[in-house]
Amino acid sequence: MKQIVILASGSGSNAENIISYFGESKVIKVVAVLTNKKNAKVLERCERLEIPAYYFNKMAFSGSESLVQMLQGINPDLIVLAGFLWKIPSALINAFPNRIINIHPALLPKYGGKGMYGIRVHQAVKDNLEPETGITIHFVNENYDEGAVLFQAKTEVVPTDDANTIAQKVHQLEYEHFPKVIEKLLLEDGE
């Protein structure tokens, strides 16, 4: 059984989508969700979906080895960042090489980097009159949004779109593609 751990910071809609996608799978399972926010909505979703969820603080994340040790104890086949906003420390990347992936709500390398997340990305796409946007699923390295690209999907941006309608289009791409890319990655990796 391939095991996934999800890191999330917010509402957890992508986390829930991934959990639901693999809910009946006999070969892939979400075994835990970790969050850096005590009252993140993802915790409520995990309780409802009966998935173990844990909160950790900044010290556990980047000031000690405790989170790395916890994850090594679980030994996930893949760590999935689903709306997780903190930069991943080198210790975690080194402990899980090529086993941490992220989804970004734009077509990298455009609109990536520190501070580029959520509605900020969609507003930048709108402000720059981009004809299209999309999602990028990529491996995580020491820099924001610079890891090797695994997958991209595009959607058209029309002049009447605002940042919120762009966000809705991008969310649809996330929900459609993120679980499938995770599945393909895990099953290609020796299952």
C-alpha positions as CSV (number, residue, x, y, z in Angstrom):
1,M,0.0,0.0,0.0
2,K,1.4,3.4,-1.1
3,Q,1.0,6.0,1.6
4,I,0.4,9.8,1.3
5,V,0.9,12.5,3.9
6,I,-0.7,15.8,3.0
7,L,0.5,19.2,4.3
8,A,-2.1,21.9,4.2
9,S,-2.5,25.4,5.7
10,G,-6.1,26.4,4.9
11,S,-9.5,25.2,4.0
12,G,-8.4,21.9,2.7
13,S,-10.5,21.6,-0.3
14,N,-7.7,20.0,-2.3
15,A,-6.8,17.7,0.6
16,E,-10.4,16.6,0.8
17,N,-10.5,16.0,-2.9
18,I,-7.4,13.8,-2.7
19,I,-8.7,11.9,0.3
20,S,-12.0,11.2,-1.5
21,Y,-10.2,10.2,-4.7
22,F,-8.2,7.5,-2.9
23,G,-10.9,6.6,-0.4
24,E,-11.8,3.3,-2.1
25,S,-8.3,2.5,-3.4
26,K,-6.7,-0.7,-2.5
27,V,-3.2,0.5,-3.4
28,I,-3.0,4.1,-2.3
29,K,-4.1,5.7,1.0
30,V,-3.9,9.1,2.6
31,V,-2.6,8.2,6.1
32,A,-2.3,11.7,7.7
33,V,-2.8,15.4,7.2
34,L,-0.5,17.9,8.9
35,T,-1.2,21.6,9.2
36,N,0.7,24.6,10.5
37,K,-2.5,26.4,11.6
38,K,-4.4,25.5,14.8
39,N,-7.8,26.4,13.4
40,A,-7.3,25.5,9.8
41,K,-10.6,24.3,8.2
42,V,-8.7,21.2,6.9
43,L,-8.8,19.9,10.5
44,E,-12.6,19.8,10.4
45,R,-12.6,18.1,7.0
46,C,-10.2,15.4,8.3
47,E,-12.4,14.8,11.4
48,R,-15.4,14.3,9.2
49,L,-13.4,12.1,6.8
50,E,-11.8,10.1,9.7
51,I,-8.3,10.9,8.6
52,P,-5.7,11.5,11.3
53,A,-4.7,15.2,11.4
54,Y,-1.9,16.9,13.3
55,Y,-1.0,20.5,14.0
56,F,2.7,21.6,14.2
57,N,4.3,24.9,15.0
58,K,7.2,26.7,13.4
59,M,9.7,25.3,15.9
60,A,8.7,21.7,15.1
61,F,8.8,22.5,11.4
62,S,12.1,24.3,10.9
63,G,13.7,24.7,14.3
64,S,14.1,21.0,15.2
65,E,14.1,17.5,13.7
66,S,10.7,16.6,15.3
67,L,8.6,16.8,12.2
68,V,11.2,15.0,10.1
69,Q,11.3,12.3,12.7
70,M,7.6,12.0,12.8
71,L,7.4,11.7,9.0
72,Q,10.2,9.2,8.9
73,G,8.2,7.1,11.4
74,I,5.2,7.2,9.0
75,N,7.6,6.7,6.0
76,P,5.2,8.0,3.3
77,D,5.8,7.2,-0.3
78,L,4.8,10.8,-1.1
79,I,4.3,14.1,0.8
80,V,1.8,16.3,-1.0
81,L,1.6,20.0,-0.4
82,A,-2.0,21.1,-0.9
83,G,-2.3,24.8,-0.1
84,F,0.7,24.7,2.3
85,L,2.3,28.1,2.5
86,W,5.6,27.6,4.3
87,K,8.9,27.1,2.6
88,I,10.0,23.5,3.0
89,P,13.3,23.3,5.0
90,S,16.3,21.5,3.6
91,A,16.2,18.8,6.3
92,L,12.8,17.7,5.1
93,I,13.8,17.8,1.5
94,N,16.9,15.8,2.2
95,A,15.0,13.2,4.2
96,F,12.5,12.7,1.4
97,P,14.3,13.3,-1.9
98,N,11.9,13.4,-4.9
99,R,9.0,12.5,-2.6
100,I,7.6,15.9,-1.9
101,I,5.3,17.6,-4.5
102,N,3.4,20.8,-4.6
103,I,0.6,22.3,-6.7
104,H,0.8,25.9,-7.8
105,P,-2.1,27.9,-9.2
106,A,-0.3,29.3,-12.3
107,L,1.8,28.1,-15.2
108,L,5.3,28.2,-13.7
109,P,7.7,29.8,-14.1
110,K,5.2,32.7,-14.3
111,Y,3.7,34.0,-11.1
112,G,5.7,31.8,-8.7
113,G,7.9,32.6,-5.8
114,K,7.6,34.0,-2.3
115,G,4.3,35.7,-1.6
116,M,2.7,34.3,-4.8
117,Y,-0.2,32.2,-3.6
118,G,-4.0,32.2,-3.8
119,I,-5.9,35.2,-5.0
120,R,-2.6,37.2,-5.4
121,V,-1.6,34.9,-8.3
122,H,-5.0,35.2,-10.0
123,Q,-5.0,39.0,-9.6
124,A,-1.5,39.2,-11.2
125,V,-2.7,37.0,-14.1
126,K,-5.6,39.4,-14.6
127,D,-3.5,42.6,-14.2
128,N,-1.0,41.3,-16.8
129,L,-3.8,40.5,-19.3
130,E,-2.7,36.9,-19.6
131,P,-4.7,35.0,-22.2
132,E,-4.3,31.8,-20.2
133,T,-3.4,30.4,-16.8
134,G,-3.5,27.1,-15.2
135,I,-1.8,24.8,-12.7
136,T,1.7,23.4,-12.2
137,I,2.4,20.3,-10.2
138,H,6.1,20.1,-9.4
139,F,8.7,18.5,-7.1
140,V,9.7,20.6,-4.1
141,N,13.2,21.9,-3.8
142,E,14.9,24.5,-1.6
143,N,13.4,27.4,-3.5
144,Y,9.7,28.5,-3.8
145,D,8.1,27.0,-7.0
146,E,11.4,26.0,-8.7
147,G,11.3,22.2,-8.5
148,A,11.1,20.0,-11.6
149,V,7.7,20.3,-13.3
150,L,5.7,17.1,-13.4
151,F,2.5,18.3,-15.0
152,Q,0.7,21.5,-16.2
153,A,-2.8,22.1,-17.4
154,K,-4.2,25.3,-18.9
155,T,-7.4,27.3,-19.0
156,E,-8.4,30.3,-21.0
157,V,-8.6,33.8,-19.4
158,V,-11.2,36.0,-21.0
159,P,-11.4,39.8,-20.6
160,T,-14.6,39.5,-18.4
161,D,-12.8,37.2,-15.9
162,D,-11.9,38.8,-12.6
163,A,-9.5,37.2,-10.0
164,N,-12.3,35.2,-8.5
165,T,-13.5,33.7,-11.7
166,I,-9.9,32.9,-12.6
167,A,-9.6,31.2,-9.2
168,Q,-12.7,29.1,-9.9
169,K,-11.3,27.9,-13.2
170,V,-7.9,27.1,-11.7
171,H,-9.6,25.2,-8.8
172,Q,-11.5,23.0,-11.3
173,L,-8.1,22.1,-12.9
174,E,-6.7,21.3,-9.5
175,Y,-9.6,19.0,-8.5
176,E,-9.5,17.3,-11.9
177,H,-5.8,16.7,-12.2
178,F,-4.0,16.7,-8.8
179,P,-5.2,13.2,-7.6
180,K,-4.6,11.7,-11.1
181,V,-1.0,13.0,-11.2
182,I,-0.4,11.7,-7.6
183,E,-1.8,8.3,-8.6
184,K,0.3,8.1,-11.8
185,L,3.5,9.2,-9.9
186,L,2.9,6.5,-7.2
187,L,2.0,3.7,-9.5
188,E,4.9,4.4,-11.9
189,D,7.2,4.2,-8.9
190,G,7.1,0.5,-8.7
191,E,3.5,-0.7,-7.9
